Amino acid sequence: MSLRGLHERPRAKVLIIGGGINGVGTFRDLALQGVDVALVERGDYCQGASGASSHMIHGGIRYLENGEFRLVKESVTERNRLLRLAPHYVKPLKTTIPIFSTFSGVLAAPLRFLTHKQQGTPRERGAFLIKIGLSLYDSFSRDGGNVPRHEFKGRARALQELPDLNPGVKYTATYFDASVHNPERLTLDVLQDGQKAAFGKDTARAANYVGVTGIGDDGVQLRDELTGETFSFNADVIVNTTGAWVDLTNTALGSPSLFMGGTKGSHIVLDHPALLDACNGSEIFFEHTDGRIVLIYPMGDRVLVGTTDTRADMAEDAICTDEEITYFFDLIKHVFPGITITRESIVYSFAGVRPLPRDDAENPGFVSRDYRIERSERVISGSNVPVLSLVGGKWTTFRALSEHMTNDVLAILGHNRTVSTAKLPIGGGADFPNTGSDEQAWITRHVSGDLDQARVEGLLTRYGTRATEVIAYLTAGEDRVLHSTRELSLREVEFMVRHEQIGHLIDVLIRRTSLAFRGMVTAELVTELAQALAGPLGWDTGRTAQEITHAHEVLQRFHGLPVQSPIS
């Protein structure tokens, strides 16, 4: 186990604190350069903001109004890369903007551009401004772009394509970005690529459920969050990628900072066939009447609705509130006035804190989504140890950001870059089938015995081409699917325990599968899955019962799902 490896050799050239996508991406990049690197995460991988994203890989068209052209260019380039490097999780996303005026916002836009502040009462952008923005956006895709250019439609064509739209619509604009249907598993793939880069050398170690509690003369103080055991760890460079908690981590390291000023973003997931049909396969992306950018888009047979953008209080849990749910219902009614949504349609909700830089902008939407790296030093074991803190960053640019951070670390260590990640496939994206017919052929080739078409298709969706490893493990011994879901089997649960660092039952429900996200968790499933994990993880009856209770509490407290009595 990686945690045992940290105990046995409590030293590395680089210690990364934080297991979101940016920390994990930096871990992979450093491992590929042959650097001795260790990563610790106080919770599960991708548990914080990385797992609470809008599930979009996008260039950020709205950042153009902030004048952040460098960020948009980098984001579009990285979006196009991820479509090629991680095609198992990152897919093209058709996006439609409903537009209700022609020239609205024209006078205020130049002032917003110059001041990054809202001028007067927020107003929806009109067709003229959106046309300019999309034309610029298209220009950034010219080099290596593989998505169609934008298209405008008048009212008649717009309502023909989306008949449930608000009849007051004047135009729609359609363009393409990308979605990531399982950001948690993409993060795991990136992590495992780093571990495999150092296979047999023990120079790329990562452990979840390990927190930083302080700093002492003998090193950084780490705590095993599952057992409470503490130990010291030393490194030549420390990288702080704890997102919205960067300042709190620096305080624990004895070097307080005031870099961060994150905002909370909430989302709901709906099981609503009428709304799903109304979207007609397209994300609906628009500016609501209060100036917030919001989205409604289909993910499989569910619809994701988000997001809010409000100042976050780090002393409070990030949860989707009743007020935010009402806000989401209002915005759906604004776009699709004939569709009624009730709370019974909500199968999941989630919220996270964006790791944004501290800013005095009156409108959180104008806070920069770009990133920077701050350097300080701490004296550890008699030596000056550089601490690099990541301020900002977004999902789409994680590869480029990780490259930047890695280059800074390499410069400190006096090493040269030997491997580029710009064209390196990620995990199960390697040799992933190019077309739908190729996917079906892949699935058919791997159907055998108890693995029928639906089960193989589910494994390909969950693991990409890494599913071949999983299938080999499943067929190497006696197996059976769970009674409570046909999407998991006993041996697949064992595979996750062996290869994916399961710390809690909830890790499987939320981050190793999409069962919670899709509203597929039942009391029976929670109990049966806990029993399936108990053997491989060595849980006794008491620990198993604790895990069942913990799972119900997390689902209720953070995701709005009622606690059900476990079925024995």
N, C-alpha and C positions, 0 to 999 in steps of 0.2 A: 504493500500500500504506500502511496505517496507520503502520507503523514508520517509513517514509520521512517521513511527515507529522510525526512526533515529532522527527525529526532536523532537518527544514527549519524548524520553528517550535518550539523547545524550551521552550515556556512555555504555561501554561494557568491559568485561575482556580483550578481544582481538579485535583489529581492523586490518583487512586484507585489504591492498591496492593493487588492481589488480585482475581483474575477468577473467584472462585466466584460462587454465585447472589446473595449479598448485595452484593458489590462491583458485579456487573453490574446488579443491580436499582437500586442507587444511581446508577450511570452513566446508565441509561435515564431515571430520574426527573429528574436534574439537566439532562440534555440536553433533556428536554421543557420545562423552565423557561427554556431559552435560555442556560443557563450554559456557558461555555467549559470543557469537562471532558475530561481524558485519563485512560485506564486502562491499567495495565500488569500483566501476569501472568507470573511467572517460568517457568511451564510452559504447559500448554494450558488453555483455559477449562474450568472444571468438572472439573479433573483431581484435586483433593484431596477433602476431605470431601463437597463437593457432589455429586461423582460416585460416592461410595462409600456413599450413603444406602440406607435400607431401601426406597426407591421408594414411600414413603407420603406422602400429604398428609393429615394427621390432626390432630384437636383435642388429642390427648394425654390420654386419659381417666386415665391413671395419675398425671398431674400434680396431679389433684384431691387425692390423698392427701398431697401436699406443701403443700397450701393455696395453690397457684398459680392461683387462680381468674381473675385478670386474663389470664394467659397462655392458659388454656384458652378463655376467651371470645374472645380475639383469634384464636386458632388455628382455632376452629370457624368464626368469621366469615370468615377468610381461606380456609379450605377451601372454603366455599360459594362464595366469589368465584371461586376458581380453577376450580371446576367450570364456571362460566359464562364466564370470560375465556380459559381455555386448554383447551377441551373436546377439542382434538386430542390432547393428552397426558394430561390429568387426567380420570380416569374414576371413577364410583362404585365402591366396594369393599365388598362384603358381607363382614362379619367375624363370626366365631363364636368364642365363648369356651367351652371345655369346663370344667365345674365339677364337682369331686369331693366337695364337702362343703357343708353348709348354713351353719354358723356359724363356720367356721375363720377366724382372724385378727381376730375381733370385739374381743377384749380388747387386742390389740397395736396395732390401727389408730389409736385416739386418741393413743397415745404417739408413734407414727410421725408423725402429723399435727402434734403439738406440738413434737417434737424433731428431725424429719427424720432419725432414726436407727433402724436396725433393732433391735427389742427381742427378744433371745434368738435361737433358731434360726429361720430363715426358714420360713414356712408359706404354702401356697397360700391365696388369698382364697376365702372361701366365697360362696354364693349371696346371703346377706343383704347383705354389703358390696358385691358387684358390682351388685346391684339398686339400692342407694343411689347408687352412682357413675354408673350408666347413666341413672338418672332425672335427676340433676344435669346430665349430659352432654346429654341431650335438651333440657333447659331452655335451654341456651345456643344451641340451634339455632332457637329460636322466631322470631327476627327474620331473615327472609330465608332460612330453612332450606329445602332442597330434597331432603332425604334422609328416608327413613322412620324412625320411632321404633323403639326397641329392642323385642325380643320374647324372652320366656323360654319354654323348652320343658322338659318333664319327660323322664325317661330314655327312655321308650318312643318318644316322638316324635323325640327327639334321635337315637336309633339307627336309626330309620326313615329319617331324612334323611341321616345319616352312619353307615352300617352298619359301617364299619371303625374307628369310634371305640373307645377303651378301654371295655369293657363295665362298668367300675366307675364310669362317669360318672353323675352324679345329675341334672344339668341341662345345658342349653346356653343361652347368651344370645347373641342375634344383633342386631347394629346395623350401621350403615353409616358408613364413612369414605371415603377416596378414595386412589387409587394414581396414580403418575406413571410411565408405562412407559418414558419416555426423558428423564430429568432433564437429560442433557447437551444434547439438542437444544432443550429448553425454555429452557435458559440461553442458547443461541445466539440463539433468537428474541428474548429480552429484550434481548440485546446489540444485535442488528440493529435493533430498534425504536428504541433510543437513537441509533444511527448515522443512521437515516432521519429522525429528528426534526430533525437538523441538516444535512440534505441540501443541498449546494451552499454551505454556510457554513464547513465545516471546523472546527466547534466541538465535535465529539464524536468523539474519536479513541481507538482502542483497539488494543493490540498484545499478542499472546501471545508467549511465549518472550523476555520482557524482564524481567530481575531487578534488584532494588535491591541495590547493593553497599556503599553508604555515603553520606556527606553531606560536602560541601565548601563552601568559600567561594562557589563559583559555582553551587551547587545540589545537588539530589539526584543521586547518581551511578547511572546505569543501564547495564546491560550487555545487549547482544544475545546471548542464550544460544545462538543458532545459529551466529554468526560470531565471537563473543568481543569485538566492538567495544564500546567504552564511550563514553558521552557524558553531559553534565549536563542536568538539566531543572529548571525553576523553576515554582512555583505559589504562589498566595496562601493556599491551604488544602490540607493533605494528609489523606487519608482512608485509614486502615489497616484493610483488611478481609481480612487474610491468615489468618483462622481460627485454628487451633491454633498458627500461626507468628507471631501478633501480637507476642509478646514479642521474638522473634528479629528481626523487622522493626524494632521500636522500637530495639533494640540497634544495628542497622545504621544507623539514623537518628541515633545518638548520644544516645538517651534511653531507657536500659534500663527495663523494666517487669516486673512479676510478676503479670500479670492472669490468665494462662491456666493451666488444669489439665485438659486434655482426656482423654477416655477413648477407647479403641479399640473399634470395632465391626466384627466380621467377618461374612461371609455366604458361603454356597455356593449354586450354581445346579445343579439336578438335572434330568437327562433320565430321568424315571421315571414311565411311564404309570400304574402302579398307585397311586402316591402322588397323582398328578394327579387321578385318578378319585376317590380317597378324599376329597379336599378338596371335591369336588362344586361347584366354582366359588366357594368361599368361602375367605377367609383364615382360618386357624386362629390365634388370638391368645390367648396364655395365660401364666400365671406358672408357671415350672418349679419343681421342688421346692427349688431353691437360692435362690428369690426373684427370679430374673431374668425379665424380660418377654421372651418369644420369639415368633416367628411362623413360620408355614408358609403360603405362599400361591402360587396358580397365576399365572403370567404367560405368556399364550399357551400354548404346549405345553411350557413348562418350569415348575419349581417353585423358588421362592426360599425359602431357609431362613436365619434369622438371629434375633437378633443377639447378640453378646457385648457386655459393658460392663465393660471392665477398664482400670485405670490405664495410660496410654500413656507409653512412653519415647520422647521426641522424637529421641533419638540412634539409634533403630532404625527400620528400614523397617516400615511397617504392612502385615503380611501375615496371611493366615488360616493358623494353625498346625495341626499334626496333632492337638494336644490339643483345639483348638476344633472340628475336624471330628468327632472322637470325641464331643464334647459334643453337637453337632447330631444325630448319629445316636442318641444316648441320648434326647434330647428327642422325636425322631420316634417312637421305640419307646414312649415314655411315652404318647403320644397315640394312635398307631396301632400297637398291639403286634403285629398280624398281618402288618405290612409290613416286609420286609427291605431295607435299603439298603446298598449297597457303594460303595466309592470309584470303581468303574468308572462309576457313574451321575453323578459330578460332571463337569460340562462347563465350569465356571468358578468361581473364588472371588475374593473381593475384601475389602479392609479399608480403613478410614479412621479418622482421629482426629477425634472430635467437638470443636468449638471451645467447650468449656465453661469457665466461670469457675473460678479456683482455689478449692478448697473442702476442708475437712477431714472431710467426710462419710466414714464408714467404708464405706458401700455406695455405689459410684459411681452407682447408679440414683437416689439421692436428691439428686444434684447438680442444681441448678436448670438448666432448659433455657431460661430467660428470657434477655434480653439487656440490656446497658447500653452507654452510649457514654462513654468516658473522654477527657478533653481535656488536652493538654499543649501546650507551645510549643517551637519550635526557631528559632534565629537562622540565617537563610539569606540570603546576599547582603546582609547588614546589616539585614534586616527580621525581625520576629517573625512566624513562620508557625505558625498553629494546627495541631495534629495531633490528629485525632479517631480513636480506636481503638475498634473494635467488639469487645466481649467477649460471647461467647455467640451465640445465634441458632439458628434451625432452619429447615429448608426451607419448611415450611408458611407461615411468617410473613414470608417475604422481602419481599413487597410493602409490608406495613405497616412493617417494619423500615427498608426503603429510604426510605419516606416520612418516617420519624422522622429518619434520618440527613440526608436532603436538607433538611428543615426547619431542622436545626441549622446546616448549611452556609449556607443562604440567610440565616439570621439573622446569621451572621458577615459575609457579603458585603453585607448591607443590601439584599437583594432580596426580593421578594414571590413567593409561589407563584402561578402562572398556570394550571397544568394539574393536574388530579387523575388519578391512575392507578386509582382505585377502581372505575371502570366501563369502563376502556380494554381492549379485547381485546388479547391478546398474540399477535403474529406470525401463524402459520397458524391460530390459533383464530378469527380474524375470519371471519364468515359460514360457519363450519364446519357441515356438515349436522347437523340436530338429532336425527335418528332413524336406525336401521339402514337403513330403506328409502330415506331421503334420501341416505345414504352410497352405497348401491348405484346410485342414479340419477346421483349426481355421477361415480362411477367410469365408468358406462356412457357418459356424455356425453363423457368424455375418452379413451375407447378409440379408437385410430386407428393405421393402419399397423403398425409393429412394436411398438406399445404395446398389449399385450393386457390383459385384465381383471386378471390377477394382478400385472402390472407396475404398472399404474395404482393398484391398491389398495395396493401397497407404497409407492409415492410419496406417497399420501395419508396413510398411517400415519407415514411418516418426516417429512414437511414440513407436514402439515395443508393448508390451502388455499393455502399458498405453493407447493404442487406445481404450480400453474398456471404459475408462472415457470419452474420446472424443466422442465416438459413443453414449454414454448415453446422453451427452449434445446435440448432434446434433438431436437426436430423441425426445428430450423433448420439442421441439417447432417447429414452421414453419421455413423451411430452403430452400435454393436453391443454386446450384453451381454458381460460377461466369460465366458470358458470355465469358470472355477472357481466362479462363482455367477451365477444369473439375477437376483439382487437389485441388481446394479450394472452400469452401462454405461460405456464410455469417456467419453462426453460428460457423464454425470453426475459422474464424477470430475473432469473439467475444470470443471464448474459449482462443485463444492466448492472447488477451488483458487482460482477467481476470487472467490468470495463468502464463504468460511468459514475463511480464514486457516489453511491446513494447514501445519504445521511439520515433522511427521514422519509416516511411514507408519502408525505406531501410532495416530495421531489418528483416522484413518478407521476402523480396525478396532474401536476401543473407543468413541469419542465422536461420530463423525459417522454411524455406523451401530451396530446392536446385534449385529453378526455375532459378535464375541468373546463377548459376554454369553450368547448362545444356543449357544455351542460350535460355531459354523459355520466357524471358521478352519481352513484346511488349509495345508500347505506350498505347494501350488500357488497358492492364493489369495494368500498373502503375496507370492510372487514375481511373479505377474501384476499385482497391484495396485501393487507398487513400480514395475514397468515402465510402467504406465498413468500414474503420477504423475510419472515422470522427465521426460517432455517438458514438460508445463505448468509444472513447478517448476524446470526447468533442471538436473536432476541428471545428472552424468556417470556412467560405469559404476562408478567407485569409490564414489561417494556412494550410488548405488542399492544396491550390495552392503552398504554400512554400514547402510542403513535396514532391509534384510532381516534382518541379524544383530541389530540393535537391537530390532526387533519381536519376534523369537523370544525374546530375553533378557527383555524386559518381560513377555511372556506367561507365561514359565516362572517368573520370580522373584516377580512380584507377583500372578499369577492362577492358579498351579498347573498351567499347561498345559505339557506336555513339549515341548522343542525338537525339531522335526523337520528333517531335511535338506531344504533347499529343492529343489524340482524345477526343473531347467533346461529 
